[in-house]
Amino acid sequence: MRVLFVCTGNICRSPTAEGVLKQKLQARTIGHVQVDSAGTHGYHVGEAPDPRARDKAARRGYDLTDQSARRISRDDFERFDWIVAMDSGHLRQLERLCPPQYQDRLHLFRDFIGGEHAGQDIPDPYYGALNGFEEVLDLVELGCDAMLERLEISSPAKQVR
């Protein structure tokens, strides 16, 4: 299974989701899952995640230091099983870029949580106050937990038991 998180510049929301899911996967017995992130724009290619995102994530035990921003590529649509947009604007951009045969791989992040979260965006904390990064982490943790539940249900290792 391969999961790609996508936001605008790949320095706040999507690298946070990548770091959280990777850390949570280490504590679970779900087959091999590859996790990555990318941006819809190339504003920050090669840069580390935003220092505020790294700091808030580290305070909760998530390490974002080995990541660097990249822009989504056409190959990503074929390589990844779940391409997860952090907001509806990203999802619309991905729908325009994605070849028709891979459209079913596109998802909105908060749809994994469901309920009142379905159809909602992960807010962009970049221009806001520091508490925006905390809110992003709260939502990303919820979403990653929901993703893990889906992965556990579909995991061959889980079905064998």
Secondary structure, 3 states (H helix, E strand, C coil): CEEEEEECCCCCHHHHHHHHHHHHHHCCCCCCCEEEEEECCCCCCCCCCCHHHHHHHHHCCCCCCCCCCCECCHHHHHHCCEEEECCHHHHHHHHHHCCHHHHHHEEEHHHCCCHHHCCCCCCCCCCCCCHHHHHHHHHHHHHHHHHHHHHHHHCHHHHHC
